[in-house]
Amino acid sequence: MAAASNRLDRFLARTLQRSLKQIRLDLVKGRVKVDGEFCDEPARLVHQFTRIDYDDQVLQNNLPIYILLHKPVGVVCATKDLQHQTVVDLIDHPQKHQLHIVGRLDLNSTGLVLLTNDGRWSSALTDPEQKVPKVYEVEVEHPLSASYVTAFAEGMYFEYENQTTAPASLRILSTHTAQVVLTEGKYHQIKRMFGRFRNPVLKLHRTAIGHYRLPSDLKVGEWQLGKCCVINEGGKGHEDMSTGSF
């Protein structure tokens, strides 16, 4: 869902239905502003959240949206579904249908779900090479032992993908509960890993994605709006993404 950058002259030519030659003349004449400043650079890179003005006409002024939601059981991580309520249905925001989901949870799992219209931000959080940690609280049917800790840390071979999982952290909290930290997100990974021990997962609850944590006072089914952390062309946010502030 990454938001692609584009050259300023090409954006203007497409938006105004004018030739590149005409657009470049307009740039020289000072008819174009980028983020409030006059710009005469045809090759200037712009993206979906760059404000662009042509004379007194606003051509683009999109604002990024970041939402943190506490997902309940029985709600699907989808934008549309004919059978179940979706996470988007829980959100009362005028632009909610422009959002996409950052890191899905299955129907019976609960906890932290992030939604945004900022493709570069979501890609930074979900890129496997970034190894962003995702933290889960898990309740299982049978008692846990130290062998689980070792097996999760060593990784497990999944025949379906013909891949071995990356090392995962498992910390036993009680006889039947554990905290699991993953840096990847294979299909039903946690349930399948416990399945190797023939130990069904009864509850799965996500508490964090990177530095973004589920607030203790955010009730099930509630959501809150986050601060702007749009990524600039250098790859860093106007607000530090690592703070995870919401």
Wavefront OBJ file of the C-alpha trace (Angstrom):
o trace
v 0.000 0.000 0.000
v 2.978 2.301 -0.365
v 2.125 5.802 -1.568
v 4.274 6.382 -4.647
v 6.097 9.646 -5.218
v 5.793 11.463 -8.527
v 7.556 14.308 -10.301
v 5.887 17.666 -9.811
v 5.688 18.443 -13.535
v 4.031 15.115 -14.302
v 1.545 15.520 -11.458
v 0.599 18.991 -12.734
v 0.353 17.870 -16.352
v -1.969 15.019 -15.431
v -4.080 17.083 -13.025
v -4.410 20.178 -15.209
v -4.499 18.305 -18.527
v -1.681 20.413 -19.925
v 1.531 19.544 -21.716
v 4.804 19.149 -19.834
v 6.200 22.084 -21.830
v 3.367 24.349 -20.661
v 3.751 23.159 -17.083
v 7.479 23.871 -17.026
v 6.819 27.405 -18.268
v 4.260 27.862 -15.489
v 6.841 26.713 -12.948
v 9.348 29.280 -14.200
v 6.654 31.984 -13.960
v 6.128 31.178 -10.258
v 2.568 29.926 -10.577
v 3.072 26.831 -8.428
v 3.489 26.430 -4.680
v 4.582 23.223 -2.939
v 3.806 23.052 0.769
v 3.260 26.806 0.816
v 6.459 27.805 -1.004
v 6.954 28.734 -4.660
v 8.656 25.941 -6.591
v 10.208 26.023 -10.070
v 11.737 22.510 -10.010
v 10.025 20.168 -12.527
v 11.701 17.120 -10.985
v 10.635 17.924 -7.406
v 9.172 14.750 -5.901
v 5.688 15.037 -4.424
v 3.433 12.459 -2.754
v -0.161 12.114 -1.608
v 0.283 14.434 1.391
v 2.177 17.207 -0.403
v 0.100 20.381 -0.622
v 0.153 21.748 -4.183
v -1.311 25.110 -5.274
v -1.591 26.435 -8.820
v -2.219 30.185 -8.793
v -5.090 30.459 -6.282
v -6.337 26.915 -6.883
v -5.604 24.146 -4.374
v -4.842 21.042 -6.422
v -4.026 18.736 -3.523
v -4.176 19.055 0.249
v -4.619 15.559 1.655
v -4.022 14.942 5.340
v -2.726 11.661 6.779
v -4.945 9.693 9.132
v -3.677 7.297 11.815
v -6.139 5.288 13.910
v -5.534 2.853 16.759
v -8.393 0.469 17.499
v -9.109 -2.163 20.173
v -10.538 -5.019 18.128
v -13.218 -7.248 19.704
v -13.876 -10.948 19.047
v -16.173 -11.522 16.068
v -15.053 -8.462 14.105
v -13.043 -9.027 10.912
v -9.989 -7.075 9.808
v -11.425 -6.035 6.473
v -12.830 -2.915 4.894
v -15.953 -4.764 3.693
v -17.564 -8.077 4.627
v -21.018 -9.434 3.868
v -21.207 -11.697 6.929
v -19.402 -9.960 9.773
v -18.911 -6.521 11.250
v -15.576 -5.030 10.188
v -13.042 -2.886 12.015
v -13.985 -0.026 9.676
v -17.611 -0.330 10.819
v -16.451 0.481 14.367
v -14.879 3.787 13.335
v -16.813 7.046 13.211
v -14.624 9.108 10.899
v -15.681 10.902 7.678
v -12.751 9.400 5.723
v -12.842 5.897 7.183
v -13.424 4.279 3.779
v -10.077 5.639 2.592
v -8.223 3.654 5.254
v -6.392 0.363 5.009
v -5.397 -2.032 7.789
v -1.871 -2.356 9.157
v -1.397 -5.910 10.417
v -4.555 -8.000 10.487
v -5.978 -10.176 13.257
v -8.272 -13.130 12.647
v -11.946 -13.207 13.587
v -11.526 -14.571 17.115
v -8.396 -12.597 18.064
v -8.501 -9.290 19.913
v -6.322 -6.275 20.556
v -4.377 -3.652 18.688
v -5.217 -2.865 15.067
v -3.805 0.148 13.217
v -5.529 1.800 10.258
v -4.268 4.584 8.002
v -4.389 6.191 4.579
v -0.601 6.620 4.640
v 0.850 3.798 2.577
v 4.485 4.591 3.291
v 3.903 4.558 7.048
v 2.110 1.213 6.934
v 4.764 -0.263 4.645
v 7.480 0.765 7.088
v 5.655 -1.116 9.857
v 4.950 -4.260 7.826
v 8.153 -4.558 5.766
v 9.704 -7.939 6.743
v 13.190 -6.481 6.454
v 12.418 -3.982 9.229
v 11.633 -6.822 11.671
v 9.098 -4.716 13.577
v 8.138 -6.669 16.740
v 4.505 -7.580 17.346
v 3.552 -8.530 20.898
v 0.776 -10.972 21.794
v -0.726 -12.405 24.963
v -1.741 -16.030 24.467
v -3.852 -18.414 26.531
v -3.598 -22.119 25.695
v -5.499 -25.235 26.705
v -2.635 -27.261 28.209
v 0.203 -26.269 30.582
v 3.335 -24.662 29.190
v 6.942 -25.723 29.782
v 10.471 -24.558 29.036
v 10.463 -26.628 25.838
v 8.106 -24.070 24.291
v 10.596 -21.273 24.930
v 13.356 -23.232 23.178
v 11.232 -24.250 20.201
v 9.960 -20.724 19.561
v 13.497 -19.304 19.825
v 14.884 -21.869 17.359
v 12.108 -21.360 14.798
v 9.784 -23.938 13.273
v 9.602 -25.329 9.766
v 6.286 -24.726 8.008
v 5.852 -27.186 5.165
v 3.075 -25.186 3.500
v 5.378 -22.199 2.899
v 8.549 -24.342 2.798
v 10.042 -21.878 5.268
v 11.360 -21.840 8.800
v 9.957 -19.153 11.070
v 12.271 -16.465 12.350
v 13.298 -16.775 16.007
v 10.415 -15.750 18.265
v 10.389 -14.827 21.929
v 8.075 -16.706 24.298
v 7.848 -15.731 27.945
v 5.727 -17.907 30.216
v 3.395 -15.783 32.372
v 1.490 -18.586 34.094
v 0.811 -22.281 33.572
v -1.491 -21.542 30.622
v -0.538 -18.030 29.446
v 2.469 -16.574 27.656
v 3.711 -13.451 25.941
v 4.875 -14.060 22.375
v 6.896 -11.583 20.304
v 7.080 -12.096 16.519
v 9.006 -10.155 13.890
v 7.052 -11.661 10.998
v 3.461 -12.562 10.277
v 2.915 -15.895 8.576
v -0.608 -17.251 8.186
v -2.028 -18.130 11.646
v 1.569 -18.355 12.797
v 1.072 -18.384 16.576
v -1.738 -20.951 16.469
v 0.313 -23.175 14.175
v 3.395 -22.916 16.384
v 1.436 -23.977 19.465
v -0.175 -26.609 17.267
v 3.203 -28.353 17.072
v 2.709 -29.117 20.749
v -0.931 -30.122 20.173
v -1.870 -27.255 22.445
v -4.856 -25.265 21.116
v -4.846 -21.479 21.488
v -7.913 -20.368 23.430
v -7.285 -16.602 23.360
v -4.975 -14.427 21.287
v -4.621 -10.737 22.108
v -2.204 -8.284 20.431
v -0.847 -5.554 22.688
v 1.766 -3.820 20.496
v 3.128 -3.297 16.996
v 6.604 -1.818 17.261
v 6.369 1.141 19.630
v 2.609 1.480 19.144
v 0.910 -0.016 22.191
v -2.713 -0.641 23.057
v -3.640 1.876 25.786
v -4.867 0.251 28.982
v -7.837 2.641 29.127
v -9.009 2.019 25.541
v -12.078 -0.195 25.858
v -12.890 -3.079 23.530
v -14.408 -1.726 20.319
v -13.107 1.817 20.892
v -10.609 3.710 18.744
v -8.545 6.873 18.893
v -6.959 9.192 16.377
v -3.190 9.452 16.207
v -0.839 12.349 15.614
v 0.636 13.151 12.229
v 3.746 11.132 11.444
v 3.808 11.312 7.630
v 7.106 10.152 6.167
v 9.046 12.667 4.127
v 11.195 11.984 1.081
v 14.183 11.169 3.281
v 12.255 8.312 4.864
v 11.814 9.888 8.301
v 8.634 11.179 9.824
v 7.781 14.789 10.587
v 7.012 13.260 13.989
v 9.280 10.495 15.214
v 7.598 7.204 14.260
v 9.586 5.386 16.925
v 7.727 7.181 19.715
v 4.452 5.482 18.803
v 2.446 8.427 20.109
v -1.325 8.227 19.818
l 1 2 3 4 5 6 7 8 9 10 11 12 13 14 15 16 17 18 19 20 21 22 23 24 25 26 27 28 29 30 31 32 33 34 35 36 37 38 39 40 41 42 43 44 45 46 47 48 49 50 51 52 53 54 55 56 57 58 59 60 61 62 63 64 65 66 67 68 69 70 71 72 73 74 75 76 77 78 79 80 81 82 83 84 85 86 87 88 89 90 91 92 93 94 95 96 97 98 99 100 101 102 103 104 105 106 107 108 109 110 111 112 113 114 115 116 117 118 119 120 121 122 123 124 125 126 127 128 129 130 131 132 133 134 135 136 137 138 139 140 141 142 143 144 145 146 147 148 149 150 151 152 153 154 155 156 157 158 159 160 161 162 163 164 165 166 167 168 169 170 171 172 173 174 175 176 177 178 179 180 181 182 183 184 185 186 187 188 189 190 191 192 193 194 195 196 197 198 199 200 201 202 203 204 205 206 207 208 209 210 211 212 213 214 215 216 217 218 219 220 221 222 223 224 225 226 227 228 229 230 231 232 233 234 235 236 237 238 239 240 241 242 243 244 245 246
